[in-house]
Amino acid sequence: MDAGVICGSRVSHERACVEDIEDAAGEDVRAVIETLLDADGVSEAFAIQTCNRAEAYVVADGVDLGKRALERVHGSAREEARVEMGHEESLRHLIRVAAGLESLVLGEDQILGQFKRAIDVARNAGALGPTFETGLTKAVHVGERARTETAINEGATSIGSAAARLAETEVDLDGETALVVGAGEMGKLAAEALADAGVAELVVANRTIPHAEHVAKSVDVPARAVGLDAVTEAVSDAGVVVTATSTSEYLLGSDDVDDAGETLVIDLAQPRDVHPEAATVDEVVVHDIDALESVTEQTRAARESAAEEVEAMIDAEFDRLLDAYKRRQADAAISTMYEAAEQVKAREVDTALTRLESQGELTDEQRETVEAMADALVGQLLSVPTKSLRDAAIEDDWSTIQTAMALFDPDFGSSRSSVSGQRESAPANAEAGSEADAPERSEGDVPQYVLESVSDD
């Protein structure tokens, strides 16, 4: 059974153009998550959207259900641009994203903050359960380790600074006026990079002018803030324009750049801020984020050795993640087994004590002796199956675990059994992901006599 598996879908810069990513992106991450949760068989959902990726993930009752859910958000993207991921591939990819290995700029720091914000959105939407909470927490942990224990982000180049480097290759920035549209994190990075590159003046445009003023004050060149209604006028005075807003509509069209003269426009937004027709205006050159690929290659080559260290770190942490899922699955099966045994034991002890009392009054010591004998019998009879279930989890033998949960179901085939079995059992096939979700179990769920009688090897 493919129950509780993670399915993922990604459209990113590795094989998709800006148009593909726009097609795959939803209105916002919250809307994507709500669409996924509304699909049949989906219990958890996660999504992340940046300027160069649109990714969505679900925990579903089966692979087919998961794929159908993802079609609801990525179905309009070209098939060649979309990558479907199974359970383990999804988990590993999420860790790689947080570590910066999947970024256009290898090792850049911005993605980790975006990743954390996406987690907060999913958590606030009630979309995270034990499977994603465990996997995403691991991804953040690895992302932080990668940046503190390796040189993967040494001299880090952000998308914003990559845009400034691209501008330097095409325009003499010395003495130039630059316009940055957008005062978010991307816009701030672009503004700082352009200032460092030698522009004489910087204009920051934003819907909320105080935010633009904050960015303008953060750079070491003369800078001023304007509202979006002044963008057309600001474009005519600028030699370089970098756009990086989160608006869903085009901010610059051909009419806005008709009188701009020689102007380089770099559109970092997703969806795009600049209408494609703007590129048809004489003397106006428009680049989107796809143009940054060549600019970032040198940085990528310099960080390859650090990337190898991060890859090794991911391998080790990924194995720990799978082990955690496996232990939880085994513990769920063991807990189910002992819960069933406890019910039988309690019933039979009560019957035995009732019969003994009919033959004469029992002392407290005699009662304790009968109960201790029952505890010992259960513990000894189930110690071997317990070890077998733990071994089965380590060896990915999920059919054994599912069989045990069915055989020892304390509700003996009731409707609760079928639901619990579907949600708590791991998938039987390896591709779907053997470490699928199960509820957390603690040693407190298992009787004390079990803990004393069963070794933890």
N, C-alpha and C positions, 0 to 999 in steps of 0.2 A: 504494500500500500504506500502511496506517495504522500502521506499525510504530513502537514506541518512543514512543508518545504519552502525554502526561499527561492524566488524567481526574480531575475533582474533584467532590465533593458537599458541600454545606454546609447546615446547618440552624442559623440564627442569629436573633438578636433582630429583625433587619430585617423578617422576615415570619413568624416562628414565636413561639409562646408557650412558657412554661416546660415545659408537658407535652410539646410537640413536641421540644424540646431533650433532655428526659429520654429520650424514645423513641429518639432518634437516637444518644444517647451509649452507649458501651460500658462495660464494667466499669472499664476504665482504658485509657489511650492504648496501652500495650504490648500489651494484649489485642487492641485494634482493629488495630494494625499486623500482628500475627501472623496474624490472620484474613485480612487483605488479601494478605499474602505467600503464603498458602496457596492463593489463587485461581489458576486457570489463566491463564497468559500474563502474570502480574505479576512484574516484576523489581525494582521499588522501591516503597516505600510511606511515607506520612507522615500523621500525624493530629494534631490539636490539639483539646482539649476544655477549655472554661472555663465559667464560670457562665452565659454567654449565647451560647455557640456550640459546635457539634459539627461538625467538618470532617474530611474524609478525602480522600486523594489517592493515586493510583497511577501508575506508569509501566507501561504494558501494551503487548502486541504489537499491539493494535488497539483502536479505540474501543469496539466491542461488548464485548470482553473486559474492558475497564476499567469499563464501566458495570455489567456483571454482578458484578464484584468489589465495587464500591461498594454494590450492593444487599445484599450480605451484612452490611453494618454499618449502613446507613441505610434498609433496606427497610421498617422498621416505621413510619417517620415519614410523616405526611400528605404527599401529593403537593404540596399547595399550600404547604407549609412548606419544602420541599426545593428547592434550586437545584443543577442539574447544570452543570458547567463543562467547557469544552473546554481544549485545551492552553494557548493563550495567555491565555485568561481565568483559568485556574487560577494561572498564574504571576503575572499582574498582581494578582489578588486576594490572594495570599500576601504580596506586597510591601505592599499597602494595609493588611492586617491588622497586619503588623509596624510600620508607620508610625503606627498608631493611628487611621486614617481609617475603619475599620470597627467601632470600639469604640462601645459604648453611651455612654460618656463620651469625646467626641472628643479624641484626642491623649493619652489617659491612658498613664502609663508602665508600668503593671502588665503589660499585654499583651506588651510586648517581652521581659520576663523569662519569661513563660509560653511564649512562642514559642521562646526559646532552650532552655528545659527540654524542650519537645516535640522539638526537634532532637536533643538529647542522647539521649532515649529511643529515637528512631528509629535513631540511629547505633549505639547499644549493641545494638539488636536486629538489626543487620546489614541494615537496610532501605534505607539510602541508597547510591545509586550516583552516577555522574558527573552525571546530569541533576538530581537533587534537591540534591546537594551544591552545584552551581553556582547553582541557583535560590534555595535557602534562604539561602545565604551572601549573595547579592545582597539578599534581603529584609531580613536583619539589618543589612546595611550601610546600606540606605536608612532603616530605622527609627532607627538611631543618628544618621544625618545629619539626619533630620527634627527630632530633639529637640535637637540642638546648633546647627543653623543656622537654625532658625525658632522662632517663639513658639507652636508647636502645643501645647506642654505647659506654657505659662506659667501659673502658679497652678493647676497640674493638679488636677483633681477626680477622685479614684478612685471606684470603686464603693462602697467603704467610707465615704468622706466623703459621697457622694451619699445613702447610707442615713441618715447623721446629719442631713443637710439635710431629708430627707423627714420624719424624726422631729420636727424643729423645727417643721414646718408643722402637726403634729397634736398635739403634747404640749409643755407648758411644761417644758423640761429643767432649768431652774434649780432646784437642790435635789433633783433626781430621782436614783434609783438605776437604773443601766443594767447589763444582763447581756449579755455577748458570749460566744457559744458557738463555740469554735474559736479556736486560737491560731496559725493559719497566717498567710500574708501578708495575706489578706483580713480576717481577724479582727483582726490588729494594726492595720490601717488604720482599721477601724471603731472600735476602741477609742480610738485617738488622736483621731479626729474627734469622737467623743462627749465625750471629755474636754475638747477645745477648745470644744465647744458649750455647756459649762457644767454637766454633770451633777455631782452632789455626791459620788457614789460609783460605783465601777465594779467589777463582778465578772466575772472571766474564767474560763470553764469549758473544760476540755480533757481528753481521754483521758490525755494525759501531763501531769501537774501541773507539772513543772519548766518546760515550755514556756509554760504559762499564767502561771506566776510571772514569766517573762521579759517577757511582754507587760504584766503588771500593773506591773512596775517601770519600764516605758518611758513611762508616762503621768504627767501632772502633777496628778492628783487621787488621793485615797485609793482604793486598789485592792487586791483580794485574789484569790487563785486557788483554784479548787475543781475536783474531778473531775467527770466526767459523771454519776456516781451522785448528785451533789448538785444537779443542774440543776432538778428539780421544786421543791425548796425555794427555790432562788435565784429562780426565776420568780415565786413568790408575793410576793417582796420587791421585785421590779423593776417599774418603770413602762414601761420600754423594753427589748425583747429583740431582739438581732441575732444570727442564726445564720449561720455560715459554715464548716461543716466539710466534709470530703471523704468522709464515711461514706456507705455505700450504703443505709442503712436510716433510717427516720424516727427522730428523737431526741425530738420533742415531739408528743404526741397530745392529744386532747381531755381525757383524764384528767389530764394534766400541767398544764393551764391552768384546770381547773374552779374552783379557789379563788383564781385570780390577781387577780380584780377587774379594774379598768380597766387594761388592758395593751395596748401596741402591740408587735406582733411583726413583724419584717422578716426574711424568709428570703432570704439571698443564695446559698444553697448550690445546687449542681448535682451530683447530684440533690438534691431538696429535703430539708431537715431537718424541716420541720413538716408533719404530716399535714393534708390539706384539712379534715378534720372539726374541727380546732382552731378554725377560723374560725366555727363554728356556736355556740361558747360565748358566752354573754352577756357584754358589756363587753370582749371580746377582739377586737381588730382585727388581722387578719393580712394583710400585703403580701408579695408575692414580687418578684422582680427586674423583672418587667414594670412595676411601679408606679414605677420609677425613671425611666422615659422622660421624663415631664413635668418632673422635677426637673433633668434634664441639658440641657434645651433652651436655657436661658439661657447656660450654659457653651458650648454648641455654637455659638450665634449669635456669641459674643464671639471665637471662634477661627476663624470662617469665612475671614477674610483669610489667616491663617497656613495654613489648609488648602489654599487656592489655591496657595500657594508649594510646599507639599508635593506637590500634584498635578503641578505642572510638573516638580519634581524626579523624581517617579516616571516621568513620560513619558520624560525623558532617560535615566534609569537602565535603564528597561525596554528601550529601543532598544539600549542597550549590551549588555544581556543577550541579546537576540535575535541581535545581531551575533556575540557569542561562540559561541553555539550554531551559527550558520551557518558561521563560520570552522572550527569543529571538524568539521562535516559535510564541508565542502569538502576539508579536510586529510585526512580519512579516505579520501575518494574518490581524491585525488591520490596518497596513500601506496599505496593498492591498485593504482593504475595503474602506479606506478613499481616496485612489488614484482614485478608481472608482467613488466614490461620487463626488470628486473634478472635474472630467471630465464632469460628468453630470451637476453639478452645474454651471460650467463655461459656458457650452453651453446654458443652459436655461437662465442664467442671461443675456448673450449676446443677446439672442432672445428677452427677455422681454424689455431690454433697447432699442433695435432697434425699437420695436413696440411703446414704449412710446415716443421715439423721433419723430416718424412719426406723433404723435399727438401734438407735441409742444416741443420746446427745453427744455432739462433737466438741472437743476443746478447741481453743484458738490455735494451738500448736498443730493439731490434726488438720484443721482447715488449711493452714499455711503449708503443711507438708503436701497435701493434695495439689494445691495451686502451684507450688514449686516444681512438683513432678511434671505437671502439665507444661509449665514454662520450659523445663529442660527438654521434654520430648519435642516441642515445637522447634526450639532452638537447634537441637541436634539434627532433626529431620530436614530442616531447611538450610542448614549451614552449607551443604554441598551445592544445592541449587543457587544459593546466594553467590558463592564463588563462581559458579558457572555463568551466571548472568553478568557479573563484572568482567569476566574473561570475554564473554560474547560482545560486550560493548567495546572493549579494546580491539577486538578482531573484526568489528563492523558486522557482526552476525545478528542483524536486527530481526530476522525471522524468529530466532530463538526467543528474543525479548518479547516480541509481539505475542508469540504462542504462550509464554509464561503469563503475560498480562491477561490473556483470554482465559487460560485455565484456572488462574487463581483470582479471577474477578470476584470481589466480595459481594457484589450484587447478583452474581449468578445469572448473567444474561439479561438483566433488566435494561431498560432504555438508557439509563445512565451509563451502563457499561459500553454501549456502542459509541456514545458521544465521547466518553473519556478515552476510549481506545483510539478513536480517530485523532483526537487532539494531542494525546500524550505519547503515542507511539512514533518511532522514527521510521523514515522511509526504508523500504527493503532494498531498493536499488541504489547503487553507489552514486550514479549520476545525479539523482535527485538530492542527495546529501544525507549521509548516514547520521549526522549529528543534529537532526532537526529538533524542534522545540519540544520541551516538556516543562511542566511547572516545577518550580524549585521545591526540593524536598530537603529536609534537614534530618540530622540524627534524632532530633526530638520526635520525628514521625515514627520511629522504629522503637519497639519495646526495649527496655533496658537489658532484659535477658538476652536479646538478640545481639546487642552490642558486645555483651560479655562473651557470647558463645561463638561469634563469627569473626574470624581473622580478617584483616583488611589487606591481604596480599592480593 
